[in-house]
Amino acid sequence: MENKIVIRPIEEKDFPTLLEIENTIWTNENSPVLHYYHSVDEYKEKIAGRIIFVAADDKRVHGFVDVHHPTPLLAHKKQWMFGIGVHPDSQSLGVGRQLLDYLKETATNEGIHKISLRVMGTNTKAIQFYRKNGFSQEALFKDEFFINGAFCDDYQFAYFTD
């Protein structure tokens, strides 16, 4: 029988797998910065202040979504920016969709009006995924990054809860 994946707040026991996910999934195709953390403590320092939910079953963490306000300004208290990651072994299993559904519901319950993210133009699968899940393109940052000798566009997508 298959283990049921649930979305829940992060727990201390999740950090080693989250570190593995962070150190595995980022490439020049999906991030202008290649993340690599040498320790759980270094990773914890990076995510301090963020709200993190994980997709997990009783055996492992499959993915995460982390949220934060774009700035500390009071005027940004109704908006979250987010990052999402799914372990390579768990991709195409619906984990990302479950995380986005949970994020949308939680944002609504918390009075958040807008959730948004940035995604590189080279990450076409992610762009298709966000569109399929109700996100709309808000902005195009033309030639935003220069990576490996080429310019790359960056997009901002958003979902409005009401």
C-alpha positions in Angstrom: 0.0 0.0 0.0 1.3 3.4 -1.0 2.1 6.0 1.8 -0.1 9.1 1.8 1.7 12.4 1.3 0.6 15.1 3.6 1.6 18.8 3.6 2.7 20.1 7.0 4.9 22.7 8.7 8.6 21.9 8.7 10.0 19.8 11.6 13.5 19.5 12.8 13.8 15.9 11.4 13.2 17.3 7.9 16.3 19.4 7.6 18.7 16.7 6.2 16.4 15.8 3.4 15.6 19.4 2.6 19.4 20.1 2.4 19.7 17.2 0.0 16.8 18.6 -2.2 18.4 22.1 -2.2 21.8 20.7 -3.1 20.4 18.5 -5.9 17.7 20.4 -7.9 19.2 23.8 -8.8 21.0 24.1 -12.1 21.7 27.0 -14.5 18.4 26.1 -16.2 16.3 27.0 -13.2 18.3 29.3 -11.0 20.7 32.2 -11.5 22.5 31.0 -8.4 23.7 27.5 -7.9 22.8 26.6 -4.3 25.0 24.3 -2.3 25.0 24.1 1.5 27.7 22.3 3.3 25.7 21.7 6.5 22.3 21.7 8.0 23.3 24.7 10.1 24.3 26.7 7.0 20.9 25.8 5.3 19.0 26.8 8.5 20.7 30.2 8.5 19.7 30.7 4.8 16.0 30.0 5.5 15.7 31.9 8.8 12.5 33.9 8.9 10.7 31.9 6.2 7.6 29.8 6.6 8.3 26.3 5.2 5.8 23.5 4.5 6.9 20.1 3.4 5.3 17.3 1.4 6.1 14.1 3.3 4.9 10.6 4.0 5.9 8.4 6.9 9.2 7.6 5.1 10.6 10.8 3.7 10.2 14.4 2.6 9.3 14.7 -1.1 9.3 18.5 -1.5 8.8 21.8 0.1 7.5 25.3 -0.4 8.9 28.2 1.5 7.2 31.6 1.7 8.2 35.1 2.9 7.0 38.6 2.4 8.8 40.4 -0.5 10.1 43.1 1.9 9.6 44.0 5.6 7.4 46.9 4.6 4.0 46.9 6.2 2.6 47.6 2.6 3.8 44.0 1.7 2.0 42.2 4.5 -0.7 40.9 2.1 1.8 39.3 -0.3 4.0 36.2 -0.2 6.9 35.3 -2.5 7.6 31.6 -2.6 10.1 29.0 -3.7 9.3 25.4 -4.3 11.4 22.3 -4.7 10.6 18.6 -5.3 13.1 15.8 -4.8 14.1 14.4 -8.3 12.8 10.9 -7.3 9.4 12.4 -6.5 8.9 14.6 -9.5 5.8 13.9 -11.8 3.9 12.4 -8.8 1.7 15.4 -8.1 3.8 16.6 -5.2 4.3 20.1 -6.7 0.6 20.5 -7.3 -0.3 19.4 -3.8 2.2 22.0 -2.4 0.7 24.8 -4.6 -2.8 23.8 -3.6 -1.8 23.9 0.1 -0.1 27.2 -0.4 -3.1 28.8 -2.0 -5.4 27.6 0.7 -3.1 28.7 3.5 -2.6 32.1 1.9 -6.3 32.6 1.7 -6.7 31.5 5.3 -3.9 33.9 6.4 -5.4 36.9 4.5 -2.7 36.9 1.9 -4.0 38.5 -1.3 -1.2 37.6 -3.7 1.4 34.8 -4.0 4.2 35.2 -6.5 7.5 33.8 -7.7 10.2 34.4 -10.3 11.1 31.7 -12.8 13.8 31.7 -15.4 12.8 31.6 -19.1 14.9 28.5 -19.6 12.7 26.6 -17.1 9.9 26.0 -19.6 8.5 23.0 -17.7 8.1 25.1 -14.6 6.4 28.0 -16.6 3.9 25.5 -18.0 3.4 24.0 -14.5 2.6 27.4 -12.9 0.2 28.4 -15.8 -1.6 25.0 -15.4 -2.0 25.7 -11.7 -3.7 29.1 -12.1 -0.7 31.5 -12.1 -0.6 34.4 -14.5 2.5 36.1 -15.9 2.9 39.6 -14.4 6.3 40.6 -15.7 9.0 39.8 -18.1 12.5 40.8 -17.2 14.3 40.7 -20.6 17.9 39.5 -20.5 17.8 39.6 -16.7 20.7 37.2 -16.3 23.9 36.5 -18.1 24.8 32.8 -17.5 27.3 30.7 -19.4 27.8 33.3 -22.0 24.1 33.9 -22.8 21.4 36.2 -21.7 18.3 34.7 -20.0 14.9 36.2 -19.4 13.2 36.0 -16.1 9.4 36.0 -15.5 7.3 36.9 -12.5 4.1 34.9 -12.0 1.4 35.5 -9.5 -1.8 34.0 -8.1 -4.5 36.1 -6.5 -6.4 34.5 -3.7 -9.6 36.7 -4.2 
